[in-house]
Amino acid sequence: MLTTKINNRRYLGNKYRLLPFITETIASECGNFDTFADIFAGTGAVSSAYVDKKLITNDLLYSNYLCHIAWFSDETFDEAKVKKYIEFFNSNIPYEENYMTKNFSDTYFSRSVCSKIGFIREYIEKEFNLKKINTKERALLITSLLYGLDKIANTCGHYDAYRKNAPLTDELILALPEPNTHLKHNECYNCDTNELVKKIYADIVYIDPPYNSRQYSDAYHLVENIARWEKPAVFGVARKMDRKTIKSKYCTHSAPEAFSRLIKDIKAKYIVVSYNNMAQKGNERSNARISDKEILNTLQSKGTVKTFSEKLKAFTTGKSEHLDNEERLFVCKCN
Ligand SMILES: C[S@@+](CC[C@H](N)C(=O)[O-])C[C@H]1O[C@@H](n2cnc3c(N)ncnc32)[C@H](O)[C@@H]1O
């Protein structure tokens, strides 16, 4: 059976390519540790480097939370059963009208792919409600669907818009998320990070917030919509649902204040922060929301701070180029 890996997905700001930089810095600065909290976890790429530790993952988006359960929850699951469902979903499923065809036909996906996505997502939910699959199996199947649809979405990687008049494929192929073995009793959360840190302790807390005003709930509204499957009304050309409850403060002018409260509430030996250096270089939308000075001042109030950097190719929209973009890691040894 076709399998898929955690990095087989397009996601703004995902750190998969930066893992050597991040893991080497953490190894040299923090030494041995037992628990790792990835509290803006996104795809979970950084956590995937620490599956031998106890993990705490969190993200505001339910779609990411489901993927974290699929990759990191130690709940037992029946792999043969999951494979059977995936085989069925990859078979010839008759066309039907459903929430997806009514709202998204010939936008991000063809009409026939919309039919398939709607059918599969509904089927997974029914099987779960009938207790035929458990939480981990449900998460694995939804993750398989989300990764499969990302491969063929008519976008440049996010769902702010779809490409007009681009050819749409009718082929949606699902693959089995390659399970991690020997997982610890990990904890996955789906809440505002500022609330979460009041309740957890970890040896290392890794922080990778959004850098600029681009809300992840805007960029991934359709992935989130399919993951939640509450079938809300959608609006405008981009067919977005209401996203009030999943907007991040870290994309607004109150980001420095939110960051400062977050750091204050963290209980850890080390705090490691990823942030890039685009502040004041790009346009207003891509400008970093927290300045270097604010990051340093905030972290220094918690302990001793060292900064490390690595050059990388930035995301651009074509309107502006940032070839000298640098990703930084701030490592704070807490007092
Ligand atoms: C830069 S991305 C993280 C990328 C991740 N390190 C990876 O490798 O995929 C930032 C993430 O923070 C999440 N986020 C934004 N604000 C949040 C908040 N207040 N609480 C929890 N998660 C939040 C976003 O949904 C997004 O997935």
The ligand as an SDF file (V2000), in Angstrom:
LIG
                    3D

 27 29  0  0  0  0  0  0  0  0999 V2000
    4.8320   28.7590   11.7980 C   0  0  0  0  0  0  0  0  0  0  0  0
    3.5000   27.6430   11.9840 S   0  0  0  0  0  0  0  0  0  0  0  0
    4.2450   26.2740   12.7910 C   0  0  0  0  0  0  0  0  0  0  0  0
    4.9440   25.3540   11.8150 C   0  0  0  0  0  0  0  0  0  0  0  0
    5.4640   24.0730   12.4520 C   0  0  0  0  0  0  0  0  0  0  0  0
    6.6050   24.2880   13.3100 N   0  0  0  0  0  0  0  0  0  0  0  0
    5.8160   23.0630   11.3860 C   0  0  0  0  0  0  0  0  0  0  0  0
    6.9930   22.6750   11.2650 O   0  0  0  0  0  0  0  0  0  0  0  0
    4.9050   22.6510   10.6600 O   0  0  0  0  0  0  0  0  0  0  0  0
    2.5510   28.3550   13.2790 C   0  0  0  0  0  0  0  0  0  0  0  0
    1.3690   27.5250   13.7660 C   0  0  0  0  0  0  0  0  0  0  0  0
    0.8330   28.1310   14.9390 O   0  0  0  0  0  0  0  0  0  0  0  0
   -0.5800   27.9370   14.9520 C   0  0  0  0  0  0  0  0  0  0  0  0
   -1.1190   28.9790   15.8630 N   0  0  0  0  0  0  0  0  0  0  0  0
   -1.2350   30.3130   15.6330 C   0  0  0  0  0  0  0  0  0  0  0  0
   -1.6750   30.9430   16.7300 N   0  0  0  0  0  0  0  0  0  0  0  0
   -1.8440   29.9990   17.6860 C   0  0  0  0  0  0  0  0  0  0  0  0
   -2.2650   30.0450   19.0560 C   0  0  0  0  0  0  0  0  0  0  0  0
   -2.6010   31.1850   19.6390 N   0  0  0  0  0  0  0  0  0  0  0  0
   -2.3160   28.8810   19.7280 N   0  0  0  0  0  0  0  0  0  0  0  0
   -1.9800   27.7010   19.1330 C   0  0  0  0  0  0  0  0  0  0  0  0
   -1.5510   27.6140   17.8520 N   0  0  0  0  0  0  0  0  0  0  0  0
   -1.4910   28.7420   17.1390 C   0  0  0  0  0  0  0  0  0  0  0  0
   -0.9890   28.0570   13.4970 C   0  0  0  0  0  0  0  0  0  0  0  0
   -2.2100   27.3960   13.2410 O   0  0  0  0  0  0  0  0  0  0  0  0
    0.2090   27.3870   12.7850 C   0  0  0  0  0  0  0  0  0  0  0  0
   -0.0380   26.0330   12.5320 O   0  0  0  0  0  0  0  0  0  0  0  0
  1  2  1  0
  2  3  1  0
  2 10  1  0
  3  4  1  0
  4  5  1  0
  5  6  1  0
  5  7  1  0
  7  8  2  0
  7  9  1  0
 10 11  1  0
 11 12  1  0
 11 26  1  0
 12 13  1  0
 13 14  1  0
 13 24  1  0
 14 15  1  0
 14 23  1  0
 15 16  2  0
 16 17  1  0
 17 18  1  0
 17 23  2  0
 18 19  1  0
 18 20  2  0
 20 21  1  0
 21 22  2  0
 22 23  1  0
 24 25  1  0
 24 26  1  0
 26 27  1  0
M  CHG  2   2   1   9  -1
M  END
$$$$
